[in-house]
């Protein structure tokens, strides 16, 4: 996996408290839950830039997940507060890659890292070039109002 050495500058920090229902029989955050948390942090990333994902879809950009990868480095447990760092690490002509880092509450221990790749498709499911407005949205800093 080619994880970026330097995290993207236009990024979001998403706070996530591990719920009891997200843990497995060993009392740790269940591995598949990381994908749900990826999605929540992606949504916050867009909201912080002034547009909810529902509006992005209404404007004709759909972001299915083509590939997901996660490396688990240290366990997280019930009631742990995690800080998820999320940002766009790359663009293709009709795709994007978003990277994620899961940090402990004090942000000193890297718990997991991963990425998702998304083709850009329209409402009919056809691949389309990344619209300029969408790239600009993702590359702007978070807005002061949320």
C-alpha positions, 0 to 999 in steps of 0.5 A: 500500500502506498500511504502518503508520507505527508498527510493531505493539507486539506483535511478533517479531524473527526471525533468518534467514540467507540460504542459497545455495539461496535466491539467484537467478542474480544472487546475491541472495535470490530474490524468492519466498523472501520469502514463505517467510520471512514464513511462518517469522516468523509461526510464530515470532510464535505460538510466542513467545506460547505456541502453535505454529500446529499447536495453533492449527489443532487449536483450529479456526483456519486462516489461509490467505493471501488476499493477499501484498505485498512491496516490495524496497528493497535486495538481500540476499545469500548468508550475510547475516543478516536480522532480520525484524520481524513483527506483527499490524497490523490485525483485521477481523471474520474476518480479520487483517493481518500486517506484516513488515520485513526489516532488515540484520544491524545493523538499520540498513538496511531491505531489504524490507517487506510484509504478508499478509492472512489470512481466519480459517476453520475446518477446513471452510474456512468463514469464522468470526469471530476467536475472542477467545482467538486475538486475545488470543494475538496481542496478548500480549507474547512469553513468557519460555519458548519 
